[in-house]
């Protein structure tokens, strides 16, 4: 569960501590859980990037987010759609 107002995340009653950007990434993905967000969209919307260039920012944050969610429940919930972007696990 993502609580935007309090910036809290829990997975089956286990609280998950996230950095500000990890929280924003998860909140954006959770806003439309069945949609695949492109890497470009996420970099613009979460990080405010205008020019994308070569950055591993999204990949490193998504990796840390998956690890933290996996520790809480055993599932990562955040899925990489190769060559496109990310979405939440159904």
N, C-alpha and C positions, 0 to 999 in steps of 0.2 A: 504494500500500500504506500502510495506517495501522497504525503500531506503537504501541499504547496504552501499553505498559510503558515504552518509551523516549521516547514523545511525538514520534516521527519520522514524517514523511510523505515518500514518494517516488512519483514518477510515471515509470514506465519507466526506473528507475535514476537519475533526476534528483531530488535532494533539494529539498524545498519548505519554506521557512521560513514558519511561521505564528505568529500571536499565540496566546495561550492560549485565547481565546474562539473564534477561527477553528478551532483544532485540536479543541476540544470540539464545535463544530458539525459538523465533518466526521466526527468519531468517532461522534457520535450518528446521523448519516445513514447511515454505513457499518455501523452495528450491525444495521440491517435495510434492505439496499440497494434492495429493490424496493418498499418501503413509502413512501407519501406521508405526511410528518409535517406536521401543521397548524402554522400560525404560533404558535398559542396553546401547543401542546405544547412547541415548541422554546424559546419564551420562558420557560416555566416550568422546563423541564428543564436548559437550558444557562445561562440567566441567573438563574434563581431568582425570576422575577417572580411575584407573587401576583395583583395587579391589572394588567391589560394596558394599559388606557388607549390613548393615541395615542403610539406610539414607532416610530422607524425603525431601531432598533438591529439587529434581525434582518436587515432589508433591506441595511443598509450593510455588515454583516459578511459576508453571503452574496455581495454584490457584490465585495468585496475578495478573498474566498476564490476565487470564480470566476476573477478576473483572475490570481491567483497560480497556480492550476492550469492555466490557459490558457497562461501563459508557459512552463510546464514542458513542455507537450505539444501545445498547440494546441486542446485540447478543454476545456470548462469543467467537465464532470462533474456539476456541481450545477445542477439544473433547477428553475425556479420553475413551480409548477402554479398558474396564475392563480386568485386568489380562495380558494385552499385552503392552500398551503404549499410545501414543498420535498421533493425526493427526489434520489437519485443517478441519473445517466444510465445506462441499461442497456448 
